[in-house]
């Protein structure tokens, strides 16, 4: 019986370790851009080119590039599609697209619907889709950064575009900021997990972002920890008998 108890305890410990590693590989939420960039090369100074209609007040697509988490781009109902295009001084190979949720995503869920796209171009006319997204690639936290990696992209582009035709949760979509990391053409691609590429790293200032929801452990990990504690309790009870 004692041997069986030790086996149960060991299996629970392995489960906790595996799930903890899995949770650490998630793409968000992150509370600063620096954390979301993860050591990659942030390409600075994007210029807004064009975008969708302003749905309410001053919540236009230009707000995605003002460096302010307190402003946002919102679209819905008569404001479809939700889209923005922007350019950089030179073409580069994008390896990660990052985006930040807005001030009230928790109370007004407004994620992009399935099929949203992130694309690259060199003439702002012909676009290559670099990522076709799903609504469940991020969650409705407030002021939280998420990212999608682009491991198969080898093309260097100067223009980039975000496009979503509908919202997943309600009649709207909203984001506060977007950003892109990447490498010059011909540079070594970053390793999986966020290792920096060979190009110089552009420092990212940590933002004083209000954390509307605490960064907690993954629910599955908590369940596994509970299982570990339960197994330990059973073993202890059997040893007392």
HUPE-V444590 format. One record per pair of residues at least 24 apart in sequence whose ideal C-beta (glycine too) atoms are under 6 Angstrom apart, sorted by the first residue. I is the first residue (numbers start at 1). J is the second residue. D is the distance in whole Angstrom. If there is no record, write none. Layout:
I_J_D, I_J_D
//
This chain:
1_238_6, 5_235_4, 5_238_6, 8_231_5, 9_231_5, 9_235_6, 12_227_5, 12_228_4, 12_231_5, 15_224_5, 16_224_5, 16_225_6, 16_228_6, 19_220_5, 19_221_5, 19_224_5, 20_221_6, 23_218_4, 23_221_5, 27_146_5, 27_147_5, 28_145_6, 28_146_3, 29_141_5, 29_144_3, 30_145_4, 31_209_5, 31_211_5, 32_206_5, 32_207_5, 33_145_6, 33_204_5, 34_204_4, 34_206_5, 36_98_5, 36_145_4, 36_147_5, 37_181_6, 37_204_6, 38_194_3, 39_194_5, 39_196_5, 40_96_6, 40_181_4, 40_190_6, 41_181_5, 41_197_6, 41_199_5, 41_201_6, 42_181_5, 42_202_5, 42_204_5, 43_88_6, 43_92_6, 43_180_5, 43_182_5, 44_202_5, 46_86_4, 46_88_6, 47_87_5, 48_86_5, 49_85_5, 49_86_6, 49_87_6, 50_85_5, 51_83_6, 51_84_4, 52_82_6, 52_83_5, 53_79_5, 55_79_4, 64_177_6, 64_178_5, 69_143_5, 69_176_5, 69_209_6, 72_102_4, 72_174_5, 72_176_5, 73_175_6, 74_174_4, 75_173_5, 76_171_5, 76_172_3, 77_171_5, 81_165_5, 82_164_4, 82_173_4, 83_163_4, 84_162_5, 85_161_4, 86_160_6, 87_158_6, 87_159_5, 88_158_6, 91_156_4, 91_157_6, 91_158_4, 92_156_6, 92_182_4, 92_184_6, 93_156_5, 93_182_5, 93_183_5, 94_150_6, 94_153_6, 94_180_5, 94_182_4, 95_150_5, 95_181_6, 95_182_5, 95_190_6, 96_147_5, 96_149_5, 96_181_4, 97_148_5, 97_180_6, 98_145_6, 98_147_4, 98_179_4, 99_175_5, 99_178_5, 100_145_5, 100_176_4, 100_177_4, 101_141_6, 101_144_5, 102_174_4, 102_176_5, 103_142_6, 105_140_4, 105_142_5, 106_140_6, 106_142_5, 109_140_4, 109_169_4, 109_170_6, 110_167_6, 110_170_6, 110_172_5, 110_173_5, 110_174_4, 111_135_5, 111_168_4, 111_169_5, 112_164_4, 112_173_5, 113_166_4, 113_167_6, 113_168_4, 116_164_4, 117_163_5, 118_162_6, 119_161_5, 120_157_3, 120_160_6, 121_157_6, 121_159_4, 122_157_6, 122_158_6, 124_159_5, 135_168_3, 141_213_5, 142_212_4, 143_209_5, 143_210_6, 156_185_4
//
